[in-house]
Amino acid sequence: MKDELAIQNGVECQSEDRLREACGVYALSASRPKPLIHMTTALASLQHRGEDGSGIAFYDKARCCTERYRSMGTVDKFADEHGESVLSKCTTAAIGHVRYATHGARSLIFVQPHMSGKSAAAIAFNGQVRASGTISDAENLMQRFDKFIRSQLSDRGAAVQELTKAERDEAYAAVVLQGNRIYAFRDQSGTRPLFMYEYEKADHNEVAVSSETCAFGTLNEGRVTEVEPGSLVIIENGQVVDRISTCSKACLCAFEGMYFSREDSLYKTGSFYDLRKAFGRRLAMTKGITSKQADAVIGVPQSGLAAALGFSAQSGIPLEFGLLKSRYDGRSFIKSDEKKRKDCVNAKLHVQKSAVRGKRVLVVDDTLVRGHTMRRIVALLRENGVSEVHVCIAAPPVFKACTKGIDTGRGDVLPAALNSIDEICSQIGADSLSFLTLDDIIGVMGNDICTACFTPVFK
């Protein structure tokens, strides 16, 4: 514990701020044993949510105990490090985690799942949980779960309500492995997503839980539902054995919709791809530019492409693949420090010269947070002969830091917190800069979203 506290206090972190995570969780319960390689496949589908570490905890029926394996880096590094001897192990219950270290800590100590000696359980969560005194965030949440296990015998509804109650600036979705049983729960705000996939056949049942539906695969035969805010689901032997709800309403992080969730993950009755196209259409309507004023629309790969497609369809301005992305240089947003983010941008983006040279270009991106990526993109386009660069962002300006699990950055690194839109436009070197408004976002997504980071501080 002393080593962990030392890291939190600045030995390996870049600031003394408490660690905050925006990670991915996955859990599987099956009526017959499955090899752990299935877990790595699912976690790889969530890799965009965190590249700093990955881990798996599973129930070993022969030994009647929980085993855990973790590694630094991506899921493929986990597979290389632990090899066939681990991936071929079979289990009927397992949980997994991919980690994104928002403040730069590099230690296996912080890689989940976290193990609890008291309850012989393992926990993995996505979001923000307060550390408390000498215990870490994961330990804090595990203690709340242990309390739930002890208190549920008297009043299960009250116990779940206490378990899923988020303190100020907290938001979390979690899975717990205890023996052959999996518990999945989500705090009452519903800011962090959590989904469940149920698959039933005559000879075999499975239930999977994930931060996003993309980890469930093709979804052709099973049933997908949302783990409701303020609820707890108990799963065993590939079946849901209990579900307890506090009847809370969701307030999903808008940033999940704009950037963080993968395009093919389900969003309401469609997908995040459909949502981002709708953002692009709304942006084109508010921008009001026609083909007489611009020659091409280009999207910033990967997460800006859907919005660019919607913008092009609404405005009638042709869509061009003017920016190409190297595979695989990772997501610059989830790099742990500024130098790595800048190096990542320089390495991963290239200009398709024949598509943009001599043209007036509209660059559409999903968000503008710190501004490093867009500044480099504008410079690259000008270096390759683009005559005008107009930047259109399919989100509002980010005015302040998220405190519920997304590393938008502190206020002193957020351009919108310190500058006007015209000043930001000048800083990134564009000819013009446009954003969606909060009303635009609510018009597309509805009122059941968290937009705190898009709300100006003075309001």
Salt bridges, closest charged atoms under 4 A:
ASP17 OD2 - ARG410 NH1 3.72
GLU21 OE2 - ARG99 NE 3.06
GLU51 OE1 - LYS335 NZ 3.33
ASP52 OD1 - ARG106 NH2 3.31
GLU67 OE2 - ARG63 NH1 2.94
GLU67 OE1 - LYS89 NZ 3.13
GLU81 OE2 - HIS82 NE2 3.97
GLU162 OE1 - LYS165 NZ 3.45
GLU170 OE2 - ARG144 NH2 2.75
GLU198 OE2 - ARG223 NH2 2.77
ASP203 OD2 - ARG32 NH1 3.55
GLU206 OE2 - LYS34 NZ 2.97
GLU206 OE2 - HIS204 NE2 2.76
GLU212 OE2 - HIS48 NE2 2.81
GLU212 OE2 - ARG49 NH1 2.78
GLU221 OE2 - LYS201 NZ 3.82
GLU226 OE2 - ARG186 NH1 2.86
GLU236 OE1 - ARG181 NH2 2.89
ASP242 OD2 - ARG156 NH1 2.34
GLU256 OE2 - ARG49 NH2 2.81
GLU256 OE2 - ARG192 NH2 3.31
ASP264 OD1 - ARG262 NE 2.71
ASP295 OD1 - ARG360 NH2 2.93
GLU320 OE2 - LYS359 NZ 3.68
GLU338 OE2 - ARG341 NH1 2.77
GLU338 OE2 - ARG370 NE 3.65
GLU338 OE1 - HIS372 NE2 2.83
ASP343 OD2 - LYS339 NZ 2.83
GLU383 OE2 - ARG376 NH1 3.45
GLU388 OE1 - HIS390 NE2 2.79
ASP407 OD1 - ARG20 NH2 3.68
ASP407 OD2 - ARG341 NH2 3.57
ASP407 OD2 - ARG370 NH2 3.42
ASP412 OD1 - ARG410 NE 3.94
ASP431 OD2 - ARG382 NH2 2.98
ASP440 OD1 - ARG282 NH1 3.55
ASP448 OD1 - LYS268 NZ 3.78
